[in-house]
Amino acid sequence: MKRNTKAGLALIALSLMVLGSSPALARHHWGNGGGMWQQNGSGLSAEQQATAQKIHNDFYNQTNALRQQLMSKRYEYNALLATNPPDTAKINAVAKEMESLRQSLDEQRVKRDVAMAQAGVSGDMGMGYGGCGGRGGHMGMGHW
C-alpha cells in the first residue's frame, strides 16, 4: 500500500497556515483597531489629537443620558412587541419617544462635528453615534 505523502504534506501545510494566521484574526475589529484615530486621524498633530479627544469625550459625556434613555426605550419597545396582543398605541408612543431621542442625539452629533471643524480637525474621523469607528461602540446591544 503506497502512502500519499503529497496530500499529507499539503494538509500539514494548510493546518500550519490556518494556525499561524489565527493571532491576526484574534483582535477586536471595530474601528479598524485604531479607535477614533483610524485612517484620517493618523495625520493629526499631538495638539489636534488632544483637541479632538477632548471634543469626543465632551460629546460622549454630554450624550450619556440620552443614549441611556434611548436604550431603555428600546428595551421597552421590544417588551411591548412581545406582549400578546401587542398594544399598538403604546408601541407607537414609545417609537415616537425613541425618534425624539435619536433626533436629540443627532443634534448633539452635529454640534460635535461643528466643534471638530472649528478646531481644524478632519471632519470624517470615522466616529458614529457612540464615537467609536462609526459603529456606535458605546451604544450597547444592537449598536444602533
C-alpha positions in Angstrom: 0.0 0.0 0.0 1.5 3.3 -1.1 1.2 6.3 1.1 0.0 9.6 -0.4 2.7 11.9 1.0 1.8 14.9 -1.1 -1.7 15.1 0.3 -0.4 14.6 3.9 2.2 17.4 3.4 -0.4 19.7 1.9 -2.8 19.0 4.8 0.0 19.8 7.3 1.0 23.0 5.4 -2.6 24.2 5.3 -3.0 23.5 9.0 0.1 25.5 9.8 -1.1 28.4 7.7 -4.5 28.4 9.5 -3.0 28.1 12.9 -0.3 30.7 12.1 -2.9 33.3 11.0 -5.3 32.9 13.9 -3.5 35.5 16.1 -4.0 38.1 13.4 -7.7 37.4 13.5 -8.0 37.4 17.3 -8.1 41.1 17.8 -11.1 43.4 18.2 -12.1 44.5 14.6 -14.4 47.5 15.3 -12.8 50.8 14.3 -10.1 49.0 12.3 -8.1 48.6 15.5 -7.4 52.3 15.8 -10.3 53.6 17.7 -11.1 57.2 16.7 -7.6 57.7 15.2 -8.2 55.3 12.3 -7.4 56.3 8.7 -7.8 60.1 8.7 -6.7 60.8 12.2 -3.2 59.5 11.8 -2.0 62.8 10.2 -3.1 64.9 13.2 -0.6 66.8 15.3 -0.4 65.9 19.0 -2.3 69.2 19.8 -5.0 68.4 17.2 -5.3 64.8 18.6 -5.7 66.2 22.2 -8.4 68.7 21.0 -10.2 66.0 19.1 -10.1 63.7 22.0 -11.5 66.4 24.3 -14.3 67.2 21.9 -15.1 63.5 21.7 -15.0 63.0 25.4 -17.2 66.0 26.0 -19.7 64.7 23.4 -19.7 61.3 25.0 -20.3 62.7 28.5 -23.0 65.1 27.3 -24.9 62.4 25.4 -24.6 59.7 28.0 -28.1 60.3 29.5 -29.6 60.5 26.0 -28.0 57.2 25.0 -29.2 55.5 28.2 -32.7 56.8 27.7 -32.7 55.5 24.1 -31.5 52.1 25.3 -34.2 51.9 27.9 -36.8 52.9 25.3 -35.5 50.1 23.0 -36.0 47.6 25.8 -39.5 48.9 26.5 -40.3 48.8 22.8 -39.1 45.2 22.4 -41.0 44.2 25.6 -44.2 45.8 24.2 -43.8 43.9 20.9 -43.5 40.6 22.9 -46.9 41.1 24.6 -49.9 39.2 23.4 -51.7 41.0 21.9 -49.4 43.9 21.2 -50.7 47.3 22.3 -50.3 49.4 19.1 -50.9 52.7 20.8 -48.2 52.1 23.4 -45.8 50.8 20.8 -46.3 53.9 18.6 -45.9 56.2 21.6 -42.6 54.5 22.5 -41.4 54.6 18.9 -42.1 58.4 18.8 -40.1 58.9 22.0 -37.3 56.9 20.5 -37.3 59.1 17.4 -37.2 62.2 19.6 -34.2 60.9 21.5 -32.5 60.0 18.2 -33.1 63.5 16.9 -31.6 65.0 20.1 -28.6 62.7 19.7 -28.2 63.8 16.1 -28.3 67.4 17.1 -25.5 66.8 19.6 -23.6 65.0 17.0 -23.9 67.9 14.6 -22.6 70.2 17.4 -19.7 67.9 17.9 -18.9 67.9 14.2 -19.0 71.7 14.0 -16.7 71.9 17.0 -14.3 69.5 15.3 -14.4 71.6 12.1 -13.8 74.8 14.1 -10.8 73.2 15.8 -9.4 72.4 12.4 -9.7 68.6 12.9 -10.6 66.5 9.9 -14.4 66.2 9.7 -14.5 62.5 9.0 -12.9 60.9 12.0 -14.8 57.7 11.5 -16.9 58.2 14.6 -20.5 57.2 14.8 -23.3 57.8 17.3 -21.2 56.3 20.1 -17.9 57.8 18.8 -16.2 54.5 18.1 -15.3 53.9 14.5 -18.8 54.6 13.1 -20.2 51.5 14.7 -21.7 53.1 17.8 -19.4 51.3 20.1 -20.8 52.9 23.3 -24.4 52.3 22.3 -24.8 48.9 23.9 -26.6 46.0 22.4 -27.6 46.3 18.8 -25.2 49.2 18.2 -28.0 51.3 16.6 
